[in-house]
Every structure is written in structure tokens, then in C-alpha cells.
Amino acid sequence: MKKPLHPFIRVILFVLLVSLACNLPQTSAMPTLAPLPPPTSLPPAAQPIPTMTTAVEAPTAVPTIAHQMRPADMPPSSGLLVYDVESSGTAPERRAPYGDSYKINRLERPFLQDMTYVPDLDIVTYTIGEDANWYYISIKLIGVDPNNSLGIHYGVEIDEDVDGFGDILIWASPPYTSQWDVNGVRVLKDNNHNTGGRSAMQSDAPFPGDGYETEIFNSGQGSDPDLAWVRTFTGLQSTLQIAFKKSLTKGAFMLGVLADAGWKDPGKLDYVDRITLAEAGSPVRDNKEYPLKALYSVDNACREAVGFKPTGDEPQLCPRPEPTPGVAACRNPSQYRDQASCEAANCRWVRDPTVIVAVVYICVAP
């Protein structure tokens, strides 16, 4: 018969069994992880930062004009002298004395719209001189500042076929200097023959013409860089001179001048064909349309014949004095060099408006 184990031994065995059990490898349950949702889209790749490049324009080259010819510094002192009505005497009364004949395109409007007088607009005379290559048009003004802040344009109108419709316009704009210059000078033509409206003998307003619509020269740019020039003298009475090549014309034509600080728009010439007298107003006080309204700050002069003898029927021709019976008419006045012989030939001995620096007289037709 076996002896039962001692109680102490049983305790020792129990402790050993427990220790062994604790040191055995254990299998533990892994936690269940929730699946990650699939990505909706790939993250955007880093984009390069655009570099801002400012385009630098190359400076526009100013064309150099090579002039082959220029007008003479001392143009001929003699030539055709044409008088215009001037308003200096009646300016304090805020009116023109006469000379504004709207129906026949004769404008005497050297006033602002409120009838303030502008002497730099007021033409006194103009002279047509010439040499072998050039015509010289000298415009004598009451005022002394062609560079007036109004920005006065001065023009020469040429009627080549002597029908009253202007064909060529030489158009000068400020600033003006005392040296011959092409800057600011334009030459325009009327190729569709509508500067005078329907009839060159009267106002056809309202007439939708386009005036001088074709530019052939601008500040030396054109087929001939020497075609037209301008300069001015300032003194007791200012003279503005425009010179143009004889090659511009056919040699026989009518010529007139204008000063314009109003519309200044060659595309609307003749102005009298664009609006009616009632719209334009009048500078003459006894005219029912006085004072000036839409057409102001413009003065022009009658037209003179160049290169031919007029019959007297030419449209816009300057008026001729009626011959006195029994008195011989003045003929070829430039041949006379002294006052006695000039007046003996029934011509007029007058101061030359083209000479500013000295007092010079010439013989002209009445």
C-alpha cells in the first residue's frame, strides 16, 4: 500500500505546475482592423509656378526724312496781292462789318461763338509769289500769334479745273516755327468732287459730302517728302507762309486761303454745304441769324487766278473793280519800281506784306 504524498510536497508540485503553465506560448486573438476605403483620386501633382514675362516692345523707329529741296529763305517779294475783309474795327461791337456771304462760301467769322474777337484768325491780305520751283502763299493777319492756344489751322485751297470745287487742300497745323518745316503739314485731295456740294455757286446745305478725303502727304510722309512747307514770322502783324511745289498743280488754277480754329475738319469742307445759315448763325448784326451759332472761328478769302487771265465769271473769284471810262487799266504792275511810275500806270503802290524785317513797297493791281 502506497503512502500518500506529504501535504507540503503537494503544495510544491502545484506551484511548479502553475509556473509551467504561465510560461507556455499563448495564442492571442488579433484585433480586426476596418478596411481602408479606396482613394477617390490621386493627389494632384505639384504644378510648376508660371513665370510672368512682360513683353517689352521695341521703340518705334522714327523715319528720317531726307529732304532734297526746300523753299527759299527769302522768297520773291512781289506777287499777286489779295485783300480780305477784316473785323478789327467793329470787334468792340462784337460783329463783323460785312464780308460774310454764306451762300457763296465767303466767311468772315474770326470770333468765338460768343462773338469774342480773335485777331489771330483775321486775314487781312494774302500774297501769291513764285520762283522756278515753288509757290509761296503769305497770309497776313491782324493778330501776332499764329500759335494761339485755340490751335489755329491755316489752309490753301486749289481749284485746278476752275469750276468752284476745291481739288487740293494744303492744311497746316500748329505749332509753327520761323523755319521752313514739313511737320504738321498735310496735303489732301477731293477725288470724288464734292467739296462744293451739288453746286459751287451756292450753299447746298444739308449735303452729306466727305470734303477732302484723300491724303497724299503728311509731315514729309508721301511720294514726295518735300511737297509742302510752313513757317511763320511774328511781329507787329503776323505773316504765316505756306510753300508748295509747282509740281503739285497743272500750272493754272484758282487759289484761296482760310484760317480755322472751329471745326478744323477738311472732310467737312465746304462748311456752308454741311449746315444751313440758320444753324450756322451770322456775324453781321443786321442779319436775322445774328449772332454766330454752330459755325464760328473761321475766316476765308476770295479766290484768285494763278497762271491764267480770268474772264470774271469764275466761281468764288475775287471781285474786280469796274474800269473807269477813259482811264487805262493797270497792266503788269511788277514792272514798276517806284511810286510815281506805278501810280501813273493806274496801279497801286503798297507795302509788301511778305517783308517783315523792313519796310518795302511794291506796285500791284488795284
Secondary structure, 3 states (H helix, E strand, C coil): CCCCCCHHHHHHHHHHHHHHHHHCCCCCCCCCCCCCCCCCCCCCCCCCCCCCCCCCCCCCCCCCCCCCCCCCCCCCCCCEEEECCCCCCCHHHCCCCCCCEHHHCECEECECCCCCECHHHCEEEEEEEECCCEEEEEEEECCCCCCCCCCCEEEEEEECCCCCCCCEEEEECCCCCCCCECCCEEEEECCCCCCCCCCCCCCCCCCCCCCCCEEEEECCEECCCCCEEEEEECCCCCEEEEEEEHHHCCCCEEEEEEEECCCCCHHHCCHHHCCCHHHHECCCCCCCCCCECCCCCEEECCEEEECCCCCCCCCCECCCCCCCCCCCCCCCHHHCCCHHHHHHCCCEEEECCCCCCCCCEEEECC
